[in-house]
Amino acid sequence: MKFTALWSDLLVYMLLALMIALIFHIYNNKQLRATWRKIIYRPLNIAALVILGFYSVIGLLDTIHFRESSAIIQLSTNGMVSVLDKLLMPLILNTEKTYSEPFATHSFIKETVTLENGSMIRDFPRLKFGGQHLVSTKDKISDICHILGQIVLKTMLVWFTISILFLLMGSRKHQIALKAFTYHVITGKTNFPWRSFLLTVGIITFIIISIYGFMPYYHIFGTNEVGEDVLYQTLKSIRTGLIIGTLTTLITLPFAILFGLMAGYFRGWIDDVIQYVYTTLSSIPAVLLIAAAVLTLQIVMGRHSDWFETVAHRTDARLLALCAILGITSWTGLCRLLRGETLKICEMDFITAAHSLGLSHFSIILKHILPNVFHIILITVVLDFSGLVLAEAVLSYVGVGVDPTSFSWGTMINSARLELARVPVVWWSLSAAFIFMFVLVLAANVFSDAVRDAFDPRMQHSGGK
């Protein structure tokens, strides 16, 4: 294997470095540390943060790419695999002919089957991989229960070990006996919501062990039209959702911060020009503007296919282009908020004093205005994340989202349109995409509400908790 990196991988690595630097900055700043402590020291917030961390780990594992020399893997993954692909390799290789239901042993569609006596009938054939370890398909329920029992035992063992390690760390930090600290955790008498944290970790541990327990024997979420495992598609779509939600925000921030602060600070003709630009941009329906940009991009990429080394590079280029298009068309809301807040701050006494002392415009904006609007930037960024994840799904549904060959929840939902018209209904692809997207968006919304309550001065002054 040889390490390789796509452009989106490099941007994710840069974003990870910025995130680590931000965490260190928060840790070293007493006021910020106290504010974030209010956020994570609540049961629902810590549960949402653990879920977001779980999604982020999956996305990061899918961001470390290698070139694989194995002929079988090259055929299945176009020669480029990620760490997540290596961990889920049975799901890649164990493909069926067509649809199969979750935990099925037979195909969902009837085929012509040749019996031992040479006669031919129409029947549901056995799957190539799903349940092939069973001598008789009548043993499927008992086999699933047996595997599930093993999963529960392994989960309890792993979760108990993890809990003991965290309890040891907590007892050492608070300098009390392990038994006493454990009692405080069980009764909920600790400041940090240990019960919610450990319970969420236990649920995630159960999910991970369940995937690895059933993966060699069954298709947990069934297979799609061409026999690909739906669970694999769903997990691979996490990276796309996270990239859309985070990189788009990074593209939005420079436009919104620069134009918003300039319009509110300098006023006059600069304010008029910036207002004209974002008002004009806001008046155009966002879907039409994005669709026009994406369709133009498709034409350019189709005429210059030699620009891309592999299909993966072409898919990655379209993903980054979609992030750029979404970023350029979605900065107007934050820009308007920053302009209004800057207008208010410029009327305050400390800004007048800064002008009297002869400070430059750049110093006033950087040292006095930007720190006072940072809470708005942070709140908007966190709130917009879930909206951008949903936007990708909607755009892919109407055919102007990510490349059709890439994995995304929107692509899965788009494919499910025809599947829902079948009789009987193929429901599992839509359900899998909906569940994973729903959990991510719900966790992001819960966490964003907590960030808003902690950093918005109006919430604090009004007694909001």
C-alpha positions in Angstrom: 0.0 0.0 0.0 1.1 3.6 -0.7 -0.3 6.6 1.1 -2.1 9.1 -1.1 -4.2 12.2 -0.4 -7.1 13.9 -2.2 -7.6 17.6 -2.0 -10.5 17.1 0.4 -8.2 15.0 2.6 -5.7 17.8 2.9 -8.4 20.3 3.8 -9.8 17.9 6.4 -6.3 17.5 7.9 -5.9 21.3 8.0 -9.4 21.6 9.7 -8.3 19.0 12.2 -5.2 20.9 13.0 -7.3 24.1 13.5 -9.6 22.2 15.8 -6.8 20.9 18.0 -5.3 24.4 18.2 -8.8 25.8 19.2 -9.1 23.2 21.9 -5.7 24.2 23.3 -6.7 27.8 23.2 -10.0 27.1 25.0 -8.1 25.0 27.6 -5.6 27.8 28.3 -8.2 30.6 28.4 -10.0 30.5 31.8 -13.1 32.4 30.7 -13.6 30.2 27.6 -12.9 27.1 29.6 -15.6 28.1 32.1 -18.1 28.7 29.2 -17.5 25.4 27.5 -17.7 23.7 30.9 -21.3 24.9 31.1 -22.0 23.3 27.7 -20.5 19.8 28.3 -21.5 19.5 32.0 -25.1 18.8 31.0 -26.3 15.3 30.2 -28.0 15.9 26.8 -25.1 18.0 25.6 -22.4 15.5 26.5 -24.4 12.7 24.8 -24.7 14.8 21.6 -21.0 15.6 21.7 -20.0 11.9 22.0 -22.3 11.1 19.0 -20.7 13.9 17.0 -17.3 12.6 18.0 -18.3 9.1 16.8 -19.3 10.4 13.4 -16.1 12.5 13.2 -13.9 9.4 13.9 -15.7 7.5 11.1 -15.2 10.5 8.7 -11.5 10.8 9.6 -10.9 7.0 9.1 -12.5 7.5 5.6 -10.1 10.4 4.9 -6.8 8.5 5.2 -6.4 7.0 1.7 -4.0 4.4 0.3 -3.4 2.9 -3.1 -4.0 -0.9 -2.9 -2.1 -3.3 -5.1 -4.5 -6.3 -4.6 -6.3 -7.0 -7.8 -9.6 -7.9 -6.0 -9.6 -4.7 -4.0 -8.6 -2.6 -7.0 -11.6 -4.0 -8.9 -14.0 -3.1 -6.0 -12.6 0.3 -5.0 -10.9 1.6 -8.1 -7.5 1.0 -6.5 -8.0 3.6 -3.8 -9.0 2.6 -0.3 -9.3 4.3 3.1 -8.7 3.0 6.6 -12.5 2.7 6.9 -12.5 0.5 3.8 -9.9 -1.8 5.3 -11.9 -2.1 8.5 -15.1 -2.9 6.5 -13.5 -5.0 3.7 -16.0 -7.9 4.1 -18.8 -5.5 3.2 -17.0 -4.4 0.1 -16.2 -7.9 -1.2 -19.4 -9.7 -0.1 -21.6 -8.4 -2.8 -24.8 -10.1 -4.1 -26.6 -10.0 -7.4 -29.4 -7.6 -6.5 -31.7 -6.6 -3.6 -31.8 -8.4 -0.4 -33.6 -7.5 2.9 -31.7 -6.9 6.2 -30.5 -10.1 7.6 -31.9 -12.0 4.7 -30.7 -15.4 3.5 -32.5 -15.3 0.1 -32.7 -12.7 -2.7 -35.5 -10.2 -2.7 -36.3 -10.9 -6.4 -37.3 -14.2 -7.9 -35.0 -15.8 -10.4 -35.0 -18.9 -12.5 -33.4 -21.6 -10.3 -32.3 -25.0 -11.6 -33.1 -27.9 -9.2 -31.1 -31.0 -8.6 -33.3 -33.0 -10.9 -32.7 -30.6 -13.7 -36.1 -28.9 -13.7 -36.3 -25.1 -13.6 -38.6 -23.0 -11.3 -39.0 -19.4 -10.4 -37.9 -18.9 -6.8 -36.0 -16.7 -4.4 -32.4 -18.0 -4.6 -30.0 -18.3 -1.7 -27.7 -15.3 -1.3 -24.1 -15.7 -2.2 -22.8 -14.5 1.2 -25.7 -13.6 3.4 -26.4 -16.6 5.8 -24.2 -19.0 3.8 -22.8 -20.4 7.0 -26.3 -21.8 7.8 -27.0 -25.5 7.0 -30.7 -24.7 6.9 -32.3 -21.3 6.7 -34.7 -22.3 9.4 -31.9 -21.8 11.8 -31.5 -18.1 11.0 -33.4 -16.8 14.0 -31.5 -19.0 16.5 -28.2 -18.1 14.8 -29.0 -14.3 15.0 -29.9 -14.7 18.7 -26.7 -16.6 19.3 -24.5 -14.0 17.6 -26.5 -11.2 19.4 -25.8 -12.9 22.8 -22.1 -13.0 22.0 -22.3 -9.3 21.0 -24.0 -8.4 24.3 -21.4 -10.2 26.3 -18.5 -8.6 24.4 -20.2 -5.2 24.8 -20.6 -5.6 28.5 -16.9 -6.6 28.9 -15.6 -3.7 26.7 -17.9 -1.2 28.3 -17.1 -2.3 31.8 -13.4 -2.0 31.0 -13.8 1.5 29.5 -16.0 2.6 32.5 -13.4 1.4 35.0 -10.7 3.3 33.2 -12.8 6.5 33.2 -13.8 6.0 36.9 -10.1 5.5 37.9 -9.2 8.8 36.1 -12.1 10.6 37.8 -11.3 9.3 41.3 -7.6 10.2 40.9 -8.5 13.7 39.6 -10.9 14.4 42.6 -8.6 12.5 45.0 -11.3 10.3 46.4 -11.6 6.5 46.6 -12.8 4.6 43.6 -15.7 3.1 45.5 -16.9 6.5 46.7 -16.5 8.1 43.3 -18.4 5.2 41.6 -21.3 5.7 44.1 -21.4 9.4 43.3 -21.5 8.6 39.6 -24.3 6.0 40.0 -26.4 8.4 42.1 -25.7 11.3 39.8 -24.0 13.5 42.4 -21.1 14.5 40.2 -20.8 17.9 38.4 -19.8 16.1 35.1 -22.7 14.0 33.7 -20.8 10.7 33.9 -23.9 8.6 33.6 -25.0 10.1 30.3 -21.4 10.0 29.0 -20.9 6.3 29.9 -24.3 5.3 28.7 -23.7 7.0 25.3 -20.3 5.3 25.1 -21.9 2.0 25.9 -24.5 2.4 23.1 -21.8 3.3 20.6 -19.7 0.3 21.7 -22.7 -2.0 21.2 -23.2 -0.6 17.6 -19.5 -1.1 16.7 -19.4 -4.6 18.1 -22.7 -5.5 16.4 -21.3 -4.4 13.1 -18.3 -6.6 13.5 -20.3 -9.4 14.9 -22.8 -9.6 12.1 -20.7 -8.3 9.2 -19.1 -11.7 8.2 -22.4 -13.5 8.2 -25.3 -11.2 7.2 -26.1 -7.9 5.4 -27.3 -5.9 8.4 -29.1 -3.2 6.3 -29.5 -5.4 3.2 -28.2 -4.8 -0.3 -29.1 -2.4 -3.1 -30.0 -3.0 -6.7 -26.5 -4.1 -7.7 -26.0 -6.1 -4.6 -23.8 -3.6 -2.7 -24.1 -3.6 1.1 -26.3 -0.7 2.3 -24.5 -0.4 5.6 -21.2 0.2 3.8 -22.8 2.9 1.7 -24.3 4.6 4.7 -21.1 4.6 6.7 -19.2 5.9 3.6 -21.7 8.8 3.3 -20.7 10.1 6.7 -17.5 11.6 5.3 -19.5 13.4 2.6 -21.9 14.9 5.1 -19.2 16.1 7.4 -17.2 17.6 4.6 -20.2 19.5 3.2 -21.0 20.8 6.7 -17.5 21.8 7.7 -15.6 22.9 4.6 -18.6 24.9 3.3 -18.5 26.8 6.6 -14.8 27.6 6.2 -15.5 29.0 2.7 -18.5 31.0 4.1 -16.6 32.6 7.0 -14.1 34.8 5.1 -16.8 36.4 2.9 -19.2 36.9 5.8 -16.7 38.3 8.3 -14.8 40.5 5.9 -17.9 42.1 4.2 -20.0 42.2 7.4 -17.4 44.0 9.5 -16.4 46.4 6.6 -20.1 47.3 5.9 -20.8 48.0 9.6 -17.5 49.8 10.3 -16.8 52.0 7.3 -20.5 52.6 6.3 -21.0 55.1 3.4 -20.6 53.8 -0.1 -18.8 50.7 1.1 -21.9 49.7 3.1 -24.1 50.5 0.1 -22.1 48.3 -2.3 -21.9 45.3 0.1 -25.6 45.6 0.9 -26.4 45.7 -2.8 -24.3 42.5 -3.4 -25.7 40.4 -0.7 -29.3 41.7 -1.3 -29.0 40.7 -5.0 -27.5 37.4 -4.1 -30.2 36.7 -1.5 -33.0 37.5 -4.0 -32.0 34.7 -6.3 -33.5 31.3 -5.3 -30.7 29.4 -3.8 -31.6 26.1 -5.4 -31.7 27.6 -8.9 -28.4 29.4 -8.4 -26.7 26.3 -7.1 -28.2 24.1 -9.9 -26.9 26.5 -12.6 -23.4 26.5 -11.1 -23.3 22.7 -10.7 -24.6 22.1 -14.2 -22.0 24.5 -15.6 -19.3 22.7 -13.6 -20.5 19.4 -15.0 -20.0 20.7 -18.6 -16.5 22.0 -17.8 -15.5 18.7 -16.1 -16.9 16.6 -19.0 -14.9 18.6 -21.6 -11.7 18.3 -19.6 -11.7 14.8 -18.3 -7.9 14.7 -18.7 -7.6 17.0 -15.6 -8.4 14.1 -13.3 -6.1 11.1 -12.7 -8.8 8.7 -11.5 -12.5 8.6 -10.9 -11.9 9.3 -7.2 -10.1 12.5 -8.1 -13.0 13.6 -10.3 -15.5 12.8 -7.6 -13.5 14.7 -5.0 -13.2 17.7 -7.3 -16.9 17.9 -7.7 -17.4 17.5 -3.9 -15.1 20.5 -3.3 -16.7 22.5 -6.0 -20.1 21.9 -4.4 -18.7 23.1 -1.1 -17.4 26.2 -2.8 -20.7 26.9 -4.5 -22.7 26.4 -1.2 -20.2 28.6 0.6 -20.4 31.4 -1.9 -24.2 31.4 -2.0 -24.8 31.1 1.8 -22.6 33.8 3.4 -25.2 36.5 3.2 -27.1 35.7 6.3 -24.1 35.8 8.6 -22.8 38.9 6.8 -26.1 40.7 7.6 -25.9 39.8 11.2 -22.3 40.9 11.6 -23.1 44.2 9.8 -25.9 45.0 12.3 -23.8 44.1 15.3 -20.9 46.1 14.1 -23.1 49.1 13.6 -24.2 48.8 17.2 -20.6 48.3 18.6 -19.2 51.3 16.7 -21.5 53.6 18.7 -20.1 52.5 22.0 -17.6 54.5 24.1 -14.6 52.2 23.8 -14.6 52.5 20.0 -14.7 56.3 20.3 -11.8 56.1 22.8 -9.9 53.9 20.4 -10.3 56.5 17.6 -9.2 59.2 20.0 -6.0 57.3 20.8 -5.2 57.2 17.1 -5.5 53.4 16.5 -5.7 52.3 12.9 -8.9 50.9 11.4 -7.3 47.5 11.1 -6.4 47.5 14.8 -9.9 48.6 15.9 -11.6 45.9 13.8 -9.2 43.2 14.8 -8.8 43.9 18.6 -12.1 45.6 19.5 -14.9 44.6 17.1 -14.1 41.0 16.0 -13.8 39.7 19.6 -17.2 41.2 20.4 -18.9 39.5 17.4 -17.2 36.2 17.8 -20.1 34.7 19.7 -22.3 35.4 16.7 -19.8 33.7 14.3 -19.6 30.7 16.5 -23.3 30.3 17.1 -24.0 30.7 13.3 -21.3 28.2 12.3 -22.7 25.5 14.7 -26.3 26.2 13.7 -25.6 26.1 10.0 -23.8 22.7 10.1 -27.0 20.6 10.3 -28.6 22.8 7.6 -25.7 22.2 5.2 -25.9 18.4 5.8 -29.6 18.5 4.9 -28.9 20.8 1.9 -26.5 18.2 0.4 -29.3 15.6 0.7 -31.8 17.8 -1.0 -29.4 18.8 -3.8 -28.4 15.2 -4.4 -32.1 14.3 -4.4 -32.8 16.7 -7.2 -29.7 15.6 -9.1 -27.4 18.7 -8.6 -25.5 17.5 -5.6 -22.4 15.3 -5.3 -21.2 13.1 -8.1 -23.6 10.1 -8.6 -20.6 7.7 -8.2 -19.8 9.0 -4.7 -21.4 7.9 -1.5 -23.9 10.3 0.1 -27.2 10.2 1.9 -28.7 12.4 -0.7 -27.7 9.9 -3.4 -29.2 7.0 -1.5 -32.4 8.9 -1.0 -32.5 9.8 -4.7 -32.1 6.1 -5.6 -34.9 5.2 -3.1 -37.5 7.1 -5.1 -37.9 4.3 -7.7 -37.4 1.6 -5.0 -40.4 2.9 -3.1 -42.5 2.4 -6.2 -41.7 -1.3 -6.4 -44.1 -4.0 -5.1 -43.1 -5.1 -2.6 -41.4 -1.9 -1.4 -37.6 -1.7 -1.0 -37.5 0.3 2.2 -34.1 -0.4 3.8 -31.9 2.0 1.7 -34.1 5.0 2.5 -34.4 3.9 6.2 -30.6 3.5 6.7 -29.9 6.9 5.1 -32.7 8.6 7.2 -31.6 7.0 10.5 -27.9 8.0 10.2 -28.7 11.5 8.9 -31.4 12.0 11.5 -29.0 11.1 14.4 -26.2 13.4 13.1 -28.6 16.3 12.5 -30.3 15.8 15.9 -27.0 15.7 17.7 -25.7 18.8 15.9 -28.9 20.7 16.7 -28.8 19.8 20.4 -25.1 20.8 20.6 -25.7 24.0 18.6 -28.6 25.0 20.9 -26.2 24.5 23.9 -23.5 26.7 22.2 -26.1 29.4 21.5 -27.3 29.4 25.1 -23.8 29.6 26.5 -22.3 32.3 24.2 -25.3 34.5 23.4 -25.2 37.5 25.8 -29.0 38.0 25.3 -29.7 34.5 26.6 -27.5 35.1 29.6 -29.1 38.5 30.5 -32.6 37.1 30.0 -31.9 34.2 32.4 -31.7 31.6 29.7 -30.0 28.3 30.7 
